[in-house]
Amino acid sequence: MLLIFALAYLRQALTIPLDPAAESVAFTARSLPIGLAGATILLSLVQLLWPRVEGDGLRLSVAVQGFRWRPTLLLTLLMAAYALTFEFLGFLAASALFLLGGFLVLGERRILLSIAVSAGLVVSLWALLTRVFGLYLDGGELYRAIAGWAA
């Protein structure tokens, strides 16, 4: 199933439009998605084709025994919420809230530390992507509404 998803993701990644001025640049909007899809496809093929040892390890019920499903499902829902709120909140706010929620789901209870780490990480990533790589990250509809009121 993951292989099928990765192939569909690669197909979509190849359709990401490129800025005509940035076609000669090594790192584009397609670079990371294509790399992630390629790595996932490679690892999925290794998993499928690698010789398996006979025994109880092949049963799915044994393989998933001990998995922590609740945090996995909560993080999946958090990623869906991140995707749904990204356009409205923008990169900075949506990403900081996503990281903060992820820290809470994974058991971190020091709220001030979580806020500081998520804010610092998101601002650092924003600075790297916008200032060093020259990528545009949308501020979001909320930012435009607030900036429009202040003007």
C-alpha positions in Angstrom: 0.0 0.0 0.0 2.8 2.4 0.9 4.5 1.7 -2.5 1.2 2.6 -4.3 1.0 5.8 -2.3 4.6 6.7 -3.0 4.1 6.1 -6.8 1.0 8.4 -6.7 3.0 11.0 -4.7 5.8 10.9 -7.2 3.4 11.4 -10.0 1.9 14.4 -8.3 5.4 15.8 -7.4 6.4 15.8 -11.0 3.5 18.0 -11.8 4.5 20.8 -9.3 4.9 23.9 -11.4 8.4 25.5 -11.5 9.2 29.2 -11.5 10.6 29.8 -15.0 13.4 32.0 -13.4 14.4 29.1 -11.1 14.7 26.3 -13.6 18.5 26.3 -13.5 18.6 26.1 -9.7 19.5 22.8 -8.1 16.9 23.0 -5.3 13.3 23.6 -6.5 9.8 23.1 -5.2 10.0 19.6 -6.7 13.3 18.5 -5.1 12.1 17.4 -1.7 8.9 15.7 -2.8 10.7 13.8 -5.5 13.4 12.8 -3.1 10.9 11.6 -0.5 8.9 9.6 -3.1 12.1 8.1 -4.4 13.3 7.0 -1.0 9.9 5.6 -0.1 9.7 3.6 -3.3 13.2 2.3 -2.9 12.6 1.2 0.7 9.2 -0.3 -0.2 10.8 -2.4 -2.9 13.5 -3.5 -0.6 10.9 -4.5 2.0 8.9 -6.4 -0.7 11.8 -8.2 -2.3 14.0 -8.9 0.7 14.0 -12.6 1.6 11.9 -13.3 4.7 12.5 -15.7 7.5 9.8 -18.3 8.0 8.0 -18.4 11.3 5.6 -16.3 13.4 7.2 -13.1 12.3 5.2 -13.2 9.1 1.8 -13.0 10.7 0.4 -9.4 10.7 -1.0 -9.8 14.2 2.4 -10.6 15.6 4.2 -7.9 13.5 2.0 -5.1 14.9 1.8 -6.3 18.5 3.0 -3.6 20.8 2.5 -0.8 18.4 1.3 2.5 19.9 -1.8 3.2 17.8 -3.3 6.1 19.7 -0.4 8.5 19.1 -0.1 7.4 15.5 -3.7 8.1 14.8 -3.6 11.4 16.7 -0.5 12.5 14.7 -2.3 11.5 11.5 -5.3 13.7 12.5 -2.9 16.5 13.5 -1.3 16.3 10.0 -4.7 16.5 8.4 -5.6 19.5 10.5 -2.3 21.1 9.5 -3.0 20.6 5.9 -6.5 22.1 6.3 -5.4 25.1 8.3 -2.2 25.9 6.3 -3.9 28.3 3.8 -5.7 30.2 6.5 -3.0 30.4 9.2 0.0 30.5 6.9 3.4 28.7 7.3 4.5 30.2 10.6 1.4 29.8 12.7 0.2 26.5 11.2 3.7 24.9 11.5 4.2 26.1 15.1 0.8 24.8 16.2 1.5 21.5 14.4 4.8 21.0 16.2 3.3 22.1 19.5 0.4 19.6 19.1 2.9 16.9 18.1 4.9 17.5 21.2 1.8 17.2 23.4 0.7 14.0 21.6 4.1 12.5 22.2 4.0 13.2 25.9 5.9 16.4 26.4 4.2 18.3 29.2 6.6 21.3 29.6 4.4 23.8 27.7 6.9 26.7 27.8 9.7 24.5 26.4 7.4 23.1 23.7 6.3 26.6 22.7 9.9 27.9 22.6 11.2 24.9 20.6 8.4 24.9 18.1 8.5 28.7 17.6 12.3 28.7 17.3 12.4 25.8 14.9 9.6 27.2 12.6 11.2 30.7 12.5 14.6 29.2 11.8 13.2 27.0 9.0 11.2 30.0 7.6 14.4 32.1 7.5 16.4 29.3 5.8 13.7 28.7 3.2 12.9 32.3 2.4 16.3 34.0 2.9 18.8 31.4 1.8 16.8 29.3 -0.7 14.6 32.2 -1.9 11.3 30.3 -1.6 8.0 32.0 -1.1 6.0 30.9 2.0 2.5 32.3 2.2 1.6 34.3 5.4 -1.9 33.0 5.2 -5.4 34.6 5.0 -5.4 35.5 8.7 -2.1 37.5 8.3 -3.5 39.3 5.3 -6.7 40.2 7.1 -4.8 41.5 10.1 -2.3 43.4 7.9 -5.2 44.9 6.0 -6.8 46.2 9.2 -3.6 47.8 10.3 -2.9 49.6 7.0 
